[in-house]
Amino acid sequence: MLRLFRTNEIRDVQELEGDWDFQPTNGKDGLPSRYEYRMPVPGCWEMHPQFSTYRGKAVYRRMVEISRKGAIRLVFKGVSHTADIFFDGIPAGRHYNAYTPFALVIPDVEPGMHEVAVIVDNSFGESSALHVPNDYYTYGGLIRPSAIELLDELFIERIAFTPICTAEGWQGTIRLYVRNIGQRACRARLQLSLAGRDIDAGEASVMPGETVELSITEPFPGITPWSASDPTLYLLKASLYVEGQEAPMDDLIERVGFRTVSTKNGRIQVNGEDVVLKGFNRHEDHALAGAAIPYPLMVHDIELMLDMGANTVRTSHYPNDERFLDLCDERGMFVWEENHARGLSLEQMKHPLFAKQCEDCNREMVETHFNHPSIIIWAILNECASDTPEGREIYRTQLEQIRTMDSSRPLSFASHHRDRELCFDLADIVSFNLYPLWYEEEDPLELVKEARRWADEAGGLEKPMIMSEFGADGYYGYRDPSRVKGTEERHADIIERNLEAYTSVPFLSGMLIWQFCDCKVTEGTGWLLTRAGTQNSKGIVDRYRRPKLAYAVVKKYYAGQLRSEQE
Ligand code: ADA
């Protein structure tokens, strides 16, 4: 299942799920001559008993049947972490970053059987600026779905929908991107349907090798807006006609919602109404599935969060699987989505490939996830060097890059620099990662008030503020009346003291617990990579989703609070 709705009725799309041939290459280059193993896709190789700690290169290979002559497009929703794609043994493209989708077009494919092979590499190395040993685990494999699409010379590459609320009612700006992969200039006509309206989206000439943008803004009277309590979604169908042909050549279906996000008077508004974000940071990690979380377990995660009364999830620290974002759209769960970076020092940010790898990640995140109404915040660079003048320039560049692509959502970044932060003026929302009662013996109420002062004095005056991380370790099953650090009791106490403080102050627009579920971390040296059990144990549920004592505490504050707000 690529998405939770059908994305094409005309274009022929074949999902490449199921068992692929698999071979670790143990450092050797090129494709192997023999495949000894089978590996499920989507999946992580760490789920195979022989590869539970394998880090390095491995090849996934399968045969595909192409039914007609022409171009094909190979779509990968997530390969962890670097992918080298081969079609019939010939290099077809490369992609860096586990957490963003990418696609490759291969022209002039003959009908018949063909080989698709992917060299997957999750090792750390000099050519990787973002993927470094860290407080989470980068699994290996084709961790998200993949597909093969049959194309003609013109196709709709993507659609970007922006809802607009005016005094006259709801409108939508729809931008369509049509790409010519053929040999001749073509004239394209686009037809749209959305919310019961059929719309002529105009015509354009597209030269070979070119991608052309068409944009229209239309009124959509009588639609029901998307909100957390009533997450109404609409299918936006685009059909592409080529001059001289009666039937459409290609189509693309997106799913959209009408809602606005704004920041005024120090608060965050959805559809003009102030909201307080109550939720979790979540790593895509599960004891039985690694980063390739199957759909029923994604549903389980979101149901657990809803059961506790949460309304928000932060995709710490990378863009998430589109099926999970689809689910958030459907269940009315707000999303803070961020690019892939955690805790990089200025020296790491000066890596020669850092700027390019971030720019690609930002672009792929915003372009591919643009239409999810649940995403209400884009963020960058969790806990990086935003306390230095050089770091500030990098933050400025990346925030500008995202703002140019999408000015309809507020931007933020999570900072742990306290009164040394230099970038609050660049963002729309100020966000703090602070761990009172865990890393420091501080009082959460005093600290949150102090954080507001730091923000006000450092360019964040009158901007909404979020406690984007707080929490404590609690080892599942370690219960002891002593309530020492690490017990479930102490974990629950610390979560309670934090939530008590954050729900009591009038100036917070959000609180996101670190974290929803325990997650595996990279094994290494130093305090971060030698965490007990090689995992970050600050989850409210463990890696199997078994609730710790803190679960009931969260539910008391989130679900109880939400109920009393409605009354
Ligand atoms: C940081 C970081 C998280 C996690 C957390 C912790 O704030 O953003 O990824 O490492 O601390 O558990 O200490």
Residues whose N, C-alpha, C, O or C-beta is under 5 A from the ligand:
A	BS01	ADA	D135 E383 N433 E469
